[in-house]
Amino acid sequence: MYEEGKLIMYLSVLNDEGQVNKYHITKNKFIDNSLYAHVGYIGTQSKESNALNLLTAYFSDSKAILLDETNKLIVEQLKILNIPEFSEGKKEKTIFDSKDFFLMYYTSGSTGMPVGALKSKENIEAEVHVLTQLLKPYSIRRVIVTVPFIHLYGTLFGLFYPLLNNIDIIFKEHFLPHDLLDLIDPYTMVVTTPLYVKALNKIQEGKDLSKSLFVSSTAPLDDESIQCFNAKYNTNIMQIFGSTETGGIAYKINKPNLWKPFDTVNLSVNSQEELGVQSPFVSSLLYQENFIETKGQIQTFDYVELEPLGFKLIGRSSKIFKLAGKRYSTVQIEDILEKIEGIDKALIFVVLAKDTLRGEYIDITLESKKTFSAKEIKKILQDNLSNLKFSIQLTIVEKIPINQIGKKLRIK
């Protein structure tokens, strides 16, 4: 729990002109009693605005729904659900009023429609408590954040871990790799992604960062990138494995074979060797047209081999892909493409490509008598989802095979 007045904590926002907006974080400065139990969405393109609104929501006991405002499907759904913007303080009657939660994060469901994962303060604080114990040996004094605050990874590691441990936070709206190197002092934790780690490997200059720690999530890093980073900067990378619904599942430092579960996380596998998770971090409620109770357990699409000290991650199911921390369902992409005139069927796979900065690309096969270019398909997806940059490989065929009951055969 947050302890008022224990230490002095600041949130510093840097801009490209070298100026700094510095905020002293105390409960008295952020609490707004009129926002108690208020439901609203947070999701601008400004990290600064999102961070300040999240702090207000935390101290005011509000209910905030987090989203990427460029995701048109989610924006449209919130309009239908009558959810106002959080900062407006507007009171509207919503289906979330009676639900006990603090934050709701949107993620992709297996049906192709967005799923809301509701997190209570207890979920967030329980995970922060475990992270605090895990990170104690690193004596973290400040946290630099390169990721958005509208995703669970960003809010946990970049906002609530430092908040509940009275640690200063530093971020920019858009970091360049050189920016990070200039800012990192001893006992700094950098909350980032594989994209930044790979970019730092490519720049010429180096720096001894042996007293700092890099935390990476959103996708696994390949061993070659980790080894290069360790040698170049003399520091460690802690990789985090988890999902929005489950919260953190496991971690590993540098490149051991096994992922080690976080304390209080219980793991299992189903008959397909897909990972099941039970922990205090798991969302008790999910929202997808209706509310779904999880009973603290989530079945993932990740194939693993369980061992006494952890597990080997064999691979992620091709039903889900991640880009820049945002998760999308391949079924969702197929649904969008199959609504386009001239496209009869679409088949999507995620292909790992460790030699690229982004680490994966989307393999798209279309059943169509019409010719489409990769540029046209990317434009369709960006218009319907977001302005993310991603790579695709496009193939057009006369027929996508189906089985006896008319389902597409997911073979490549």
N, C-alpha and C positions, 0 to 999 in steps of 0.2 A: 504493500500500500504506500501511496505518496505520503511523505512526512513533511509537513509545512515547516520551513525555517531551518531544516537540518543543515543544509549547505546552500550556497548561492549558485544557481544554475542559469545559464544564458543560452538562448537560441540565436545564432548569428547567420544572416542571409547575405551572401556576397553577390555583387553584380559585376557585369563586365567592365564597368568604369572604375572598379576598385573601391567603390563605396560599400559600406556595411550597414545593414539594418539589424540592430541588436535589441533583443527582447529579454527582459528579466522575467523568468518564469516563476510565478507564485500563484497560489490558488486565488487569492484576493483580486489579482489583476485579470483573471480569466473567468471567474464564476459569474454567471448571469442567472439569477433565480427565476426569471421569466421564461427561461428555456428548459426548466425541469420537465423531463419526459417528452419534450418537444421532438417531433419526427421531421427530419429534413435531409436533403441530399447534399453531399460534398463531392465536388469533382471538377473543379476548374483546371485549366492548364497551368496554374500558378502553384508551385510547391509551397511558397510562402503562405498564400491564402489558405491552402488546404491544411497546412500544419497548424496555423493559428486557430482555424475553425475546429480542428480535432481537439486541441487543448481546451477550447471553450466547451466543447461537447463533453469531454471527460470530467472537467471540474463542475459542470452544471448538471450532471446526470441526465444528459440528453440522449436521444437515439438518432444516430447518424447512418445514412445509407451512402456508401462510397461507390463511386463509379468513374469511369473514363468517359468524359463528355463527348468524345469523338465516336464512341460506340453507339450508333444510331438505334440499334435494337433496344438497348437498355434505356436510353433517353425516352424513347417512345413508350416503353412499358411504364416508366415512372409518371409520365403524363397521364396515362390511363388510370394509374393507381392514386392520382391526386397528391403526389409527394412534392412539397414546395422546396425551394432552395434553402439550405440550413441558415445561411447568413441573413436571410430576410426576416427570420423569426415569425413567419406567418403560421397561424394555427389552422390546420385543416384536419378534418376527420379522416383517418386512414385505417387500413386493415392491420397496421402494425401497432396501433395504440395499446392494445391489450397484451402485447407480447413483451416478455422480459428479456431485453437485450441492450447492448451498448452500440455495437457497430454491425452493419450488414455489408458484406463484400460480395460483389457479383463474380461468378465464375461460370464456365461452360458446363452444361449438362450433357449426358449421353444422348438426349433426344434432339440436340441442336439448339434448344432454347436456353437462355441464360438462367442460372440458378443463384439464388441469394443465400449465402451462408451467414447465419446470425451468430454473433459472438457476444457473450456476456462480459461484464468487467471481470468476473471470476475466471473466464477462459483466458483473457489477456494477461491478468495478473499472475495466474498460475504458471503460464509459460514464461513470463518475465522472471519469476522467481527461479525457475530451473536454469534459464540463461544466465542469471546473476551468479549462480553457483559455478556454472561451467566456465564463465569468463573471469572469475576471480584471479586466477594465476597471471592474467595479462595486465592487471592493475590499470584498467582503462580510465583515462582522464578526460577524453573527449571523443566524440563520434562524428565522422564525416560521412555524409549521406549523398550518394549519387542516384538513388532510385526514387520513384514516386512514393508519396505517402498514402495513396489511395488503394494500395495493395497490402495484404497482410504482412508480407516480408518487410516492406518499408515501414509500416506503422510499428511493428514489434521491435525490430532491431534499431530502426532509425529514430523512433520517437519515444515509445513507452519504456524500452529498456533504459535509455539515458534519463528519461523523466523520473522513473521510480528509483534510480540510483544517483540522482543529482549530478549528472554528467553533462557537460556542455555539448551542444549540437551545432554543427556547421554544415551549410549546404549552399549550392548555387542552383539556379534554374537549369543551367546547362553546363556541365563540367567538361573540360578538355583534359586529356591525360596529363599534360604538363601542369594544369591547375592542381591536380591531386598531389603530384610530387612536391610542389612548392608549399603545400599546406600541411603535409604530414610531419608531425613532431613525434618524439618518443611517447609511448603509451596512448597512441591514437588507434581507434578501430575504424576502418573504412568499410562501410556497408555498400556493396556494389554488385556487379553482375559479371558473368564470363566475358561479355563484350568488352568491358573496361580492362579486365585482366589481359586479354589478348592484345588489346590496343597498347597497353603499357609495355608488353613484351616487344612491340615493334619499334618503339622510339629508341633513339640512340643513347640518350643519357641514362645513367643508373643512379642509385642512391642506397645507402645502407639504412634499411627500414627494420632492422632486427628487433627493435623494441616496440614495433607496431604489429597490428593484426589486420588481415583482410578477410572479410566475410563475403561469401558469394552464394547466390541462389539463383533460381529461375530455370537452370539447366545444369547438368553435370559438366565439369571441365575435363578435357582429355589430359592424360598423364604427361604428354609432351609439353603442353602449355604450363602445367603446374611446375614441372621440373625446371623449365626455362625461367619462370617467375621466381622460384626459390633461389636459383643461382644468381639472377640479375639483381635482386633486391634484398637477399639474405633475410627473408621473412616468411611467415606461414600464411597459408590460405585455409580457412575453415569453410568447408562447403556444407550447406544446409539442404536437407531433403524433406519435403513436406508438400502440403497442398492447402488451399484456402479452407476447405471443409475440415481437414484433420488438424490444421496447425502444424507445428514442427514435428517431424517423425524421427529423424536421425541426423547425424553429422559425421564428418570425417575431416581430419586435418592432413593436408597435403594429399598423398596418393596411396593410402592403404586399400586393400581389396574390400574390406568390410565397412559397411555403414554401421555406426554404433547408435542404438536408440537413445533418445533423451530419457532422463529419469522420469518415471511415472507413465511412460508409453509402453503399452502391451501390444505385441504383434502376433499375427496368425496368418495362415495362407488358406485359400479355398482349394477346390479340386483342380482348378486351372493354374495353381501356383501363383495366384494374384494376391497381393498383400492386403491384409485386413488390419485396421488400427483402432485401438481403444485407449483413450487418454482423457485427462481433464481439459485438454486443449480443443477437443473435437466439438464442433457446433452441435448443440442439442436440437436446433431447428434449422431446416432448409426451406426455402420458399421457391416454388415453381408452379405457378397458378394456384396451388394450395400449399399449406404448411405441412411439412413432413418431419416427424420425430425420428431422430437417429439413435436415441438411447445411448449416446456417447460412443457409437461405433460407426466406422465408415469402411466400406469395401472399395479399394482403389483399383485402377487398371494397370498397376505396375507389377511386372513379373519378377519374382525374387527367389533366392535360395536362402532359407533361414539356417543359421548356424548358431551355436551356443553364445557367441559373443557379438552377434550382429547379423547382417545379411548382405548377400551380394545382389546388386541390382542388375538383373539380366537385360531389361529394356522396358521402355514405356510402351503401352498399347498405342497402336496407330490411330486410336480414336481421338486422341488429344494432342495438340501441339502448343508450344509456348513461343511467344515472340516478345522480347523486351519486358518480360515479366507478366505479360498478359496471356491468358489461356483461352484457346478457342477449340471447339469441337469440330472434327473433320465432317461430322454429320451436318453440322450447321452450315459449313461451306458448301457441301453437296446440295443441301436444300436451296441455298441462294442461287447456285448455278443452274439447277434444274428448273428454276422459274424463268430463265432467260429463253426467249424465243429461239428455236433452232438447236437447243441442247436437250436431248432426250434423257440422258443419264450422265452422272458425274461420279467419279471414283477418286478419292483422295487418300494419299499416304504421306506420312512424315518420314523424310530420309535424313539420317544423321550425316553430317559432312564436317568432320573435325578440322579440316584444313581451312574452312571459311570462318570469318569473324563471328557470324551468327550461329554457326554450329549445326544448322539444319536448314532444309528447304522443303517446299511443298511439291509433291509429285501429283499432278492433276491429269487424269485421263477423262476425256469427254467422248460420249457417243453422240455424234452429230454428222449431218450431211453438209453442214455449213463450215466454212473455214474461220477460225478465230486465231488471233495472234496472242502471244503471252502478255503483251502490253494491254490488250483489250480485256483479258481476263483479270489482270491485276487491278485495272480501273474499276471493274464491276465489284470486286471484293472490297476495295477501298471505299467505294461509294456506299456499300451496305454495312461495313464493319467499322473501320477506322482508317486513319491515314498512315498506318504502319508501313515501314519499308520491309519487304521480304522478297525472297527469291522463289521462283517457281520453275518447274519443268513441265511443259505442256505436251501431251500426246492426244491426237484426235483419231478415233477408231470408228469403224462401222458398227460394231457391236461390243458392248460390255457383257461378259457372260453372266448368266443368272442361274440360280438353282431351281429345283422342282417347285418351290413355292413362290418363285418370282423374285427372291432376294438376290442382290448383286453378290457375286462371288468375290470376296476380298482377297484376291491373289494377285501377285505381281511377278 
